[in-house]
Amino acid sequence: MNLVVSNQGLALAFILVLVTMGIAYREKLQVNRDIIVSVFRAIVQLFLVGYLLKYVFRVNNYLLTIVLALIIVFNASYNAMKRSQGITHAFRNSFLAIFVSTGVTLTVLIAVGTIKMVPSQLIPITGMIASNAMVAIGICYRNLNQAFRDQRQQILERLALGADLKEASLPILRETIKIGIQPTIDSAKTVGIVSLPGMMSGLIFAGVDPVRAIKYQIMVTFMLLSTTGIASLIATYLAYKSFYNERKQLL
Amino acid sequence: MKQIVFEKVAYQVGQQQILHNISLQIDQGEVVTIAGPSGSGKSTLVKLLASLLTPTAGQIWYQGRDITQEEPVAYRRKVSYAMQQPTLFGKTVRENLQFPYELRQLDFDEQRALAGLQAVGLTAVYLDREVKNLSGGERQRVALLRNILILPEVLIMDEVTAGLDANNREIIAQLVAQLQQEGVTIIIVTHDEQEIARASRLVEIKQGQIMTGGQASEFSR
């Protein structure tokens, strides 16, 4: 591998940020402060993670790897919770959904030998899985909120006919899980045609034979489908009851 | 024992008092018409009875038991609530008529469904008709069938005839007469003059309070 980004190179690439800032200034978008903050956050966060990962990979300690993976899951859950718009126990539900979906997917990948139990593989994959689960859960929460608002009458009607909460919510649950998985399905359809996704691009960048690189991308496609499916299912089923009270009435 | 007793029932949302001190008793098999201007609280009153809302004060007793002590799903299967402008589920009329059976994990009784369709003036071909091709009146009649195919003890009809033509209203009136013969208690919410004129017992609600009633004095305790 002969990949080197020099510090001067990076500093010069900062011109790209200035381009956007120039546009924002000219068009009076009032986002320059936001851009500066976000760019510095990105730089600081990435440097910290870079050094942290370097340390963790070198130590190659089993426990430390698991702790780091858990921190990723925790952060993802926290961010998913922020999109819950009032759904109760959103952190607990998100954590469970991300923990289980990440756990199942990782276990399968390790069991079949596609990835090894080493931090340099486990941690990046955990990050990819957890962040996709987080996005899927966010979509599910948003759809649940919207559907329970828009379809109030139908739900009331089902309840009035003597449906239990699950039966009254079932059409919404199905729709929500589907919407949670849909972006993964859509991106699977266009992968390689429209987008050359991160995993594959990174490997090709690093000089890996494209045919080997695509195999990794196929693995990523599989693992993201399983993850968003499991995460959407768990989060949706744990969340829908918070739209009812203990008397099984719609709130 | 009275089948339904409202005892000083009130319902409040935030600062807004929607129902005040409602006391009302209904016998099994009675047909009670609840009338009042829109926004008077009549729909809220019957939603409380259907256990779709819980009173903020007072109690509703059903066959001598406080309904808040009843399991809501089982209770709603006995006290069935039909609403104005219902939505039909799925694609066909059949799916809608199967719904009450599916909920109770019973086999669909097609003969009874066909007899039901006939009772509401729809022929057998309607069973597999797509719901999107039904008129407003037909939709409402199919929706009502969902409530009564498995006979409830009480049927609440919350302005189900609003916006329907005379023919549809007449069919529904006949259905009510038939259900009454089968011993079902019927509560009709309406602001239609004809339905009010036809009422055997009228309860009038204004601004969240009962104005007149068959035996108004009897209710105050």
Interface residues (C-beta under 8 A of the other chain):
Chain A: Q153 Q154 L156 E157 R158 L159 A160 L161 G162 A163 D164 E167 P171 N245 R247 K248 Q249 L250
Chain B: A50 S51 L52 L53 T54 T68 P72 V73 A74 R76 R77 S80 Y81 A82 M83 Q85 P86 T87 F89 F99 P100 E102 L103 R104 R146 N147
